Amino acid sequence: MSLSSPTLGSAMSNLNPATTFILAIIFRMEKLKLRSLSSQAKIIGTAVTIAGAIVVVLYKGPMLITTHNDQLKLPLSSIVLRVMSDRSNWLIGGALLATCYILASILSIVQVKVVKEYPAVFVLVFFFNLSAFIISVPVCIISEPNLTKWNVPADVRLLSILYSGIVGSAFVLMVNTWGLQVKGPVYVALFRPLSIAITVILGVIFLGDNLYLGSVIGSLIISFGFYTVIWGKSNEEKNDDVSNGYNIESPNDEVAPLLNPLK
């Protein structure tokens, strides 16, 4: 993102639902019947959701709500000029971001396979973070050998690091892995474009960001696409239950375990 821009990073993040959907079909984690209304809803909903996220990122439109906090933000023109001044960095940054979100899709597929064999989400998240720590330590030391720069003052920087570690890495990863176990990779990946709309709303409420027409239109498109996919998946599951002779009105009360893989 430092080589390109936050805008490109947000746009590239929309590769994740598309690549996850394709990989899930290849590895037979998602059923795809082009003549089925459920499959058509999933395909159309995924495309609409991605399109809505792109609208939020790339289209601004007239301002609807202003909070007069523009002095706290970097001028967009200066960011664009700085980024486009080095086109090679822009291309490298875009390629790295695309690779990042494609690898994230592959990780979701792998996590689904692993969690089926060992359905202990707490344990898996612990070893995931431990492995990331072991890999990151030598890389960080090589990139920044001056240990004095590792001192973090007890202010908002320390708070942000603790929040990122506890909530961003541990809690979010645990919920994400549990969601993969319960609903599959496509369902989880679909929330990434939805998070863009949520970020816009929270930015207006808590950070005093200005609200533009493009954000409203894009958020509505994202919501429509999101619920279209949810309808397609729920309709598909309902049809599978009927075809398998299950009682839809009396679902199984068994809940996927979070800690004990033997349950």
KEFI-779154 format. One record per residue (C-alpha): x, y, z; residue in one letter. Coordinates in steps of 0.5 Angstrom, whole numbers, padded with zeros to 4 digits. Example, Ala and Ser with C-alpha at 12.3 -4.5 7.8 and 13.67 -1.06 7.14 Angstrom:
2
{{0025 -0009 0016} "A"}
{{0027 -0002 0014} "S"}
***
This chain:
263
{{0000 0000 0000} "M"}
{{0006 0005 0001} "S"}
{{0008 0004 -0006} "L"}
{{0001 0005 -0009} "S"}
{{-0005 0008 -0005} "S"}
{{-0010 0007 0000} "P"}
{{-0015 0007 -0005} "T"}
{{-0012 0002 -0010} "L"}
{{-0011 -0002 -0003} "G"}
{{-0019 -0002 -0002} "S"}
{{-0020 -0003 -0009} "A"}
{{-0016 -0009 -0010} "M"}
{{-0019 -0012 -0003} "S"}
{{-0025 -0014 -0008} "N"}
{{-0021 -0019 -0011} "L"}
{{-0022 -0023 -0005} "N"}
{{-0029 -0025 -0006} "P"}
{{-0028 -0027 -0013} "A"}
{{-0022 -0031 -0013} "T"}
{{-0025 -0035 -0006} "T"}
{{-0031 -0036 -0010} "F"}
{{-0027 -0039 -0016} "I"}
{{-0022 -0043 -0012} "L"}
{{-0028 -0046 -0008} "A"}
{{-0032 -0048 -0014} "I"}
{{-0025 -0051 -0017} "I"}
{{-0024 -0055 -0010} "F"}
{{-0032 -0057 -0010} "R"}
{{-0033 -0053 -0004} "M"}
{{-0039 -0049 -0007} "E"}
{{-0044 -0052 -0012} "K"}
{{-0045 -0049 -0019} "L"}
{{-0051 -0050 -0023} "K"}
{{-0052 -0045 -0028} "L"}
{{-0059 -0047 -0029} "R"}
{{-0060 -0047 -0022} "S"}
{{-0063 -0040 -0019} "L"}
{{-0059 -0041 -0013} "S"}
{{-0053 -0041 -0017} "S"}
{{-0055 -0035 -0021} "Q"}
{{-0056 -0031 -0015} "A"}
{{-0049 -0033 -0012} "K"}
{{-0046 -0031 -0018} "I"}
{{-0050 -0024 -0019} "I"}
{{-0049 -0023 -0012} "G"}
{{-0042 -0023 -0012} "T"}
{{-0041 -0019 -0018} "A"}
{{-0046 -0014 -0015} "V"}
{{-0042 -0014 -0009} "T"}
{{-0035 -0013 -0012} "I"}
{{-0038 -0007 -0016} "A"}
{{-0041 -0004 -0010} "G"}
{{-0035 -0004 -0007} "A"}
{{-0031 -0001 -0013} "I"}
{{-0036 0005 -0013} "V"}
{{-0035 0007 -0006} "V"}
{{-0027 0007 -0007} "V"}
{{-0027 0010 -0014} "L"}
{{-0033 0015 -0015} "Y"}
{{-0034 0021 -0010} "K"}
{{-0040 0025 -0012} "G"}
{{-0043 0031 -0009} "P"}
{{-0042 0032 -0002} "M"}
{{-0049 0030 0003} "L"}
{{-0046 0031 0010} "I"}
{{-0040 0035 0012} "T"}
{{-0037 0036 0018} "T"}
{{-0032 0041 0017} "H"}
{{-0026 0037 0019} "N"}
{{-0022 0037 0012} "D"}
{{-0016 0040 0016} "Q"}
{{-0015 0034 0019} "L"}
{{-0014 0030 0012} "K"}
{{-0009 0030 0007} "L"}
{{-0011 0033 0000} "P"}
{{-0013 0028 -0005} "L"}
{{-0009 0032 -0010} "S"}
{{-0002 0031 -0007} "S"}
{{-0003 0024 -0006} "I"}
{{-0005 0022 -0013} "V"}
{{0001 0027 -0015} "L"}
{{0006 0023 -0011} "R"}
{{0003 0016 -0013} "V"}
{{0003 0017 -0020} "M"}
{{0010 0021 -0020} "S"}
{{0013 0014 -0020} "D"}
{{0009 0009 -0024} "R"}
{{0014 0003 -0023} "S"}
{{0012 0004 -0016} "N"}
{{0005 0004 -0017} "W"}
{{0005 -0002 -0021} "L"}
{{0009 -0006 -0016} "I"}
{{0005 -0004 -0011} "G"}
{{-0001 -0006 -0015} "G"}
{{0002 -0013 -0016} "A"}
{{0004 -0014 -0009} "L"}
{{-0003 -0012 -0007} "L"}
{{-0007 -0017 -0012} "A"}
{{-0002 -0023 -0010} "T"}
{{-0004 -0021 -0002} "C"}
{{-0011 -0022 -0003} "Y"}
{{-0010 -0028 -0008} "I"}
{{-0006 -0031 -0003} "L"}
{{-0011 -0030 0003} "A"}
{{-0016 -0033 -0002} "S"}
{{-0012 -0039 -0002} "I"}
{{-0011 -0039 0006} "L"}
{{-0018 -0039 0007} "S"}
{{-0019 -0045 0003} "I"}
{{-0013 -0049 0006} "V"}
{{-0016 -0047 0013} "Q"}
{{-0023 -0050 0011} "V"}
{{-0019 -0056 0010} "K"}
{{-0015 -0056 0016} "V"}
{{-0021 -0054 0021} "V"}
{{-0025 -0060 0018} "K"}
{{-0020 -0065 0020} "E"}
{{-0018 -0061 0027} "Y"}
{{-0024 -0057 0029} "P"}
{{-0021 -0054 0035} "A"}
{{-0021 -0046 0033} "V"}
{{-0018 -0044 0039} "F"}
{{-0012 -0048 0038} "V"}
{{-0011 -0047 0031} "L"}
{{-0011 -0039 0032} "V"}
{{-0006 -0040 0037} "F"}
{{-0001 -0044 0033} "F"}
{{-0003 -0039 0027} "F"}
{{-0001 -0033 0031} "N"}
{{0005 -0037 0034} "L"}
{{0008 -0039 0027} "S"}
{{0007 -0032 0025} "A"}
{{0011 -0029 0030} "F"}
{{0017 -0034 0029} "I"}
{{0017 -0032 0022} "I"}
{{0016 -0025 0023} "S"}
{{0022 -0024 0028} "V"}
{{0028 -0025 0024} "P"}
{{0025 -0021 0018} "V"}
{{0023 -0015 0023} "C"}
{{0030 -0015 0026} "I"}
{{0034 -0016 0019} "I"}
{{0029 -0010 0016} "S"}
{{0030 -0006 0023} "E"}
{{0037 -0008 0026} "P"}
{{0037 -0001 0031} "N"}
{{0034 -0004 0037} "L"}
{{0033 0003 0040} "T"}
{{0027 0004 0035} "K"}
{{0023 -0002 0037} "W"}
{{0022 0002 0044} "N"}
{{0014 0004 0044} "V"}
{{0012 0010 0048} "P"}
{{0006 0009 0053} "A"}
{{0001 0013 0048} "D"}
{{-0004 0012 0043} "V"}
{{0001 0008 0039} "R"}
{{0002 0002 0044} "L"}
{{-0006 0002 0045} "L"}
{{-0006 0001 0037} "S"}
{{-0001 -0004 0037} "I"}
{{-0005 -0008 0043} "L"}
{{-0011 -0007 0040} "Y"}
{{-0008 -0010 0033} "S"}
{{-0006 -0016 0036} "G"}
{{-0011 -0018 0041} "I"}
{{-0017 -0016 0037} "V"}
{{-0014 -0016 0030} "G"}
{{-0010 -0022 0030} "S"}
{{-0013 -0026 0035} "A"}
{{-0021 -0025 0036} "F"}
{{-0022 -0023 0029} "V"}
{{-0018 -0029 0026} "L"}
{{-0022 -0034 0031} "M"}
{{-0028 -0031 0029} "V"}
{{-0026 -0032 0021} "N"}
{{-0024 -0039 0022} "T"}
{{-0030 -0041 0026} "W"}
{{-0034 -0038 0020} "G"}
{{-0030 -0042 0015} "L"}
{{-0032 -0048 0019} "Q"}
{{-0039 -0047 0020} "V"}
{{-0041 -0043 0013} "K"}
{{-0035 -0044 0008} "G"}
{{-0030 -0039 0005} "P"}
{{-0035 -0036 0000} "V"}
{{-0039 -0034 0006} "Y"}
{{-0033 -0031 0010} "V"}
{{-0030 -0027 0004} "A"}
{{-0036 -0024 0002} "L"}
{{-0036 -0020 0008} "F"}
{{-0030 -0016 0006} "R"}
{{-0033 -0011 0001} "P"}
{{-0039 -0010 0006} "L"}
{{-0033 -0008 0011} "S"}
{{-0032 -0002 0006} "I"}
{{-0039 0000 0007} "A"}
{{-0039 -0001 0015} "I"}
{{-0032 0003 0015} "T"}
{{-0036 0009 0011} "V"}
{{-0041 0009 0016} "I"}
{{-0037 0009 0022} "L"}
{{-0032 0014 0019} "G"}
{{-0038 0019 0019} "V"}
{{-0040 0018 0026} "I"}
{{-0034 0017 0030} "F"}
{{-0028 0021 0026} "L"}
{{-0032 0026 0023} "G"}
{{-0031 0024 0015} "D"}
{{-0035 0027 0010} "N"}
{{-0041 0023 0007} "L"}
{{-0041 0023 -0001} "Y"}
{{-0047 0021 -0006} "L"}
{{-0042 0015 -0008} "G"}
{{-0041 0012 -0001} "S"}
{{-0049 0012 -0001} "V"}
{{-0050 0009 -0007} "I"}
{{-0044 0004 -0007} "G"}
{{-0046 0002 0000} "S"}
{{-0053 0000 -0002} "L"}
{{-0051 -0004 -0008} "I"}
{{-0046 -0008 -0003} "I"}
{{-0052 -0009 0001} "S"}
{{-0056 -0011 -0005} "F"}
{{-0051 -0016 -0007} "G"}
{{-0049 -0019 0000} "F"}
{{-0056 -0021 0001} "Y"}
{{-0057 -0024 -0006} "T"}
{{-0052 -0028 -0005} "V"}
{{-0054 -0030 0002} "I"}
{{-0061 -0031 -0001} "W"}
{{-0058 -0036 -0006} "G"}
{{-0054 -0040 -0001} "K"}
{{-0060 -0041 0004} "S"}
{{-0064 -0043 -0002} "N"}
{{-0059 -0048 -0004} "E"}
{{-0058 -0051 0003} "E"}
{{-0066 -0051 0004} "K"}
{{-0066 -0055 -0003} "N"}
{{-0061 -0060 0000} "D"}
{{-0064 -0061 0006} "D"}
{{-0071 -0063 0003} "V"}
{{-0067 -0067 -0002} "S"}
{{-0064 -0071 0003} "N"}
{{-0070 -0072 0007} "G"}
{{-0068 -0067 0013} "Y"}
{{-0073 -0064 0017} "N"}
{{-0072 -0056 0016} "I"}
{{-0076 -0054 0022} "E"}
{{-0072 -0058 0027} "S"}
{{-0065 -0057 0025} "P"}
{{-0059 -0060 0029} "N"}
{{-0057 -0057 0035} "D"}
{{-0050 -0059 0035} "E"}
{{-0045 -0053 0035} "V"}
{{-0038 -0054 0032} "A"}
{{-0033 -0054 0038} "P"}
{{-0028 -0048 0039} "L"}
{{-0024 -0052 0043} "L"}
{{-0024 -0059 0044} "N"}
{{-0023 -0063 0037} "P"}
{{-0026 -0069 0040} "L"}
{{-0033 -0067 0041} "K"}
***
